[in-house]
Amino acid sequence: MTMQSKTPSETQDREEGRGWTLPTSRRGFLAALAGAGAAISLGSKVAWANGEIGFWAKDLTNEQLIHLYTTIQRIRWFERTCVDKMLTEPGYRGYNHFYVGQEAVATGVSAALKNTGGVMEADLVYSTHRPSGHAIAKGVEVKKMAAEYEFRATGLNKGYAGEMHIADKSVGFMGADGMIGPGYVIATGSAFAIRARGSKQVVVNYGGDGTYATPHFHSALNNAALLNLPFIYVLENNLYHQYAHYSYSCPMKDIAIAAKTYGIPGVVVDGQDVIQVYNAAKQAVERARAGEGPTLIEAKTYRYYNHWGAPGAKPGELGAFGYDPLAITSFRPEREVRAWMARDPVDISRNTLIHWGVLDRAKADEIETAARAEMVEAFAWADKQPLGKPEDGLKHVFVEGTVLPRQFG
Ligand SMILES: Cc1ncc(C[n+]2csc(CCOP(=O)(O)OP(=O)(O)O)c2C)c(N)n1
């Protein structure tokens, strides 16, 4: 990648010393970035022009880079532990729409977000029916998440959500959504509320390639563009909706082209490479935070396992799931599966960080072993948690208390 040439206005600004001074060191620049809003956007443009932030994510510290790799491993092992249980434990209750293969997308996006401060301060993420990676990357507690997947009373949502509707407002994870479509409209509404409050929060909405064909996709982007909302649509193009290739429902190869229709940036990014995803997300977040409106990011990625999995599944069976991606070739070519597995997000992030001298092999192995142990322990803890009682079924469904009679409308 070549450095972007300086635009005349930026050069002019620099020469005339308009409104900003450049700290000499990169760390100094990062400290200056601690400010918010428009200052970040302007600072970032200057940094970009100076080669400070490039495709190598120079703004991330070694610790933050290691955190990316750790997150990818944690997502991978959450899923693999879940799969193991489905295949080997007849009593396991959870089901899952697996995220294996797509880990770098959620990880890269969340690294560009504010993930603390609760619903009024954290950036908000609206998820899909394939939520585990989105949730873990956002900072959801995995033990409680594992318990929720098994409908345990001490789970993240008291066993009411299962996989399909997990939510954790404390980290800005607003919830998974089993319906393909309506969530995006809710997410844009949420971005509108944020703008109305004058908050600097940003809303990220995830969707699959299948969402292109829904009216909600177009309605969400159209309104976000018209109202200039702090909204980012991350479309994870894993090539298939259930068992149909996306070319059956989308006439373009790059779905990001749709952004042109709404006059907003549309970015295609390699979803297997966490650094590339991070860079695209960071730019979109800065843009949204500075009041410059929405972005559509299309991350090209691939799901290894089948559409979903449930307890009692047999490896490789269509309609259940396959643990071995190569066994799931009845609706996709084996060479395609092999080609994507050769670009595994775990390997890419590991090799990148080793190549950069951020990690060595021993440390990378240690992180993987720890992630694996953490997930085995989380699911073992979840197994021991109590199940919900039938008589509690209607609790937390309605708001408790009295509503005064009044006329609406
Ligand atoms: C409105 C609606 N129609 C149909 C379904 C059934 N359904 C569940 S997942 C899915 C495919 C989703 O594909 P995509 O958006 O590409 O996401 P992916 O599963 O590939 O991550 C469908 C059709 C649904 N959940 N909601």
The ligand as an SDF file (V2000), in Angstrom:
LIG
                    3D

 26 27  0  0  0  0  0  0  0  0999 V2000
  -36.9970  -12.8740    8.1970 C   0  0  0  0  0  0  0  0  0  0  0  0
  -36.3050  -14.2150    8.2340 C   0  0  0  0  0  0  0  0  0  0  0  0
  -36.3960  -15.0370    7.1730 N   0  0  0  0  0  0  0  0  0  0  0  0
  -35.7850  -16.2330    7.1880 C   0  0  0  0  0  0  0  0  0  0  0  0
  -35.0740  -16.6410    8.2830 C   0  0  0  0  0  0  0  0  0  0  0  0
  -34.3690  -17.9930    8.2830 C   0  0  0  0  0  0  0  0  0  0  0  0
  -32.9070  -17.7990    8.2130 N   0  0  0  0  0  0  0  0  0  0  0  0
  -32.1280  -17.9300    9.3070 C   0  0  0  0  0  0  0  0  0  0  0  0
  -30.5150  -17.6590    8.9420 S   0  0  0  0  0  0  0  0  0  0  0  0
  -30.8520  -17.4040    7.3160 C   0  0  0  0  0  0  0  0  0  0  0  0
  -29.7500  -17.1040    6.3310 C   0  0  0  0  0  0  0  0  0  0  0  0
  -28.9430  -15.9230    6.7250 C   0  0  0  0  0  0  0  0  0  0  0  0
  -27.9120  -15.7160    5.8200 O   0  0  0  0  0  0  0  0  0  0  0  0
  -26.9160  -14.5200    5.9850 P   0  0  0  0  0  0  0  0  0  0  0  0
  -27.6690  -13.2670    6.2840 O   0  0  0  0  0  0  0  0  0  0  0  0
  -26.0420  -14.5000    4.7960 O   0  0  0  0  0  0  0  0  0  0  0  0
  -26.0930  -14.8680    7.2960 O   0  0  0  0  0  0  0  0  0  0  0  0
  -25.1650  -16.1180    7.5940 P   0  0  0  0  0  0  0  0  0  0  0  0
  -26.0380  -17.2030    8.1280 O   0  0  0  0  0  0  0  0  0  0  0  0
  -24.4880  -16.4900    6.3200 O   0  0  0  0  0  0  0  0  0  0  0  0
  -24.2140  -15.6220    8.6280 O   0  0  0  0  0  0  0  0  0  0  0  0
  -32.2170  -17.5110    7.0710 C   0  0  0  0  0  0  0  0  0  0  0  0
  -32.8330  -17.3500    5.7380 C   0  0  0  0  0  0  0  0  0  0  0  0
  -34.9980  -15.7530    9.3940 C   0  0  0  0  0  0  0  0  0  0  0  0
  -34.3090  -16.0710   10.4750 N   0  0  0  0  0  0  0  0  0  0  0  0
  -35.6100  -14.5410    9.3390 N   0  0  0  0  0  0  0  0  0  0  0  0
  1  2  1  0
  2  3  1  0
  2 26  2  0
  3  4  2  0
  4  5  1  0
  5  6  1  0
  5 24  2  0
  6  7  1  0
  7  8  2  0
  7 22  1  0
  8  9  1  0
  9 10  1  0
 10 11  1  0
 10 22  2  0
 11 12  1  0
 12 13  1  0
 13 14  1  0
 14 15  2  0
 14 16  1  0
 14 17  1  0
 17 18  1  0
 18 19  2  0
 18 20  1  0
 18 21  1  0
 22 23  1  0
 24 25  1  0
 24 26  1  0
M  CHG  1   7   1
M  END
$$$$
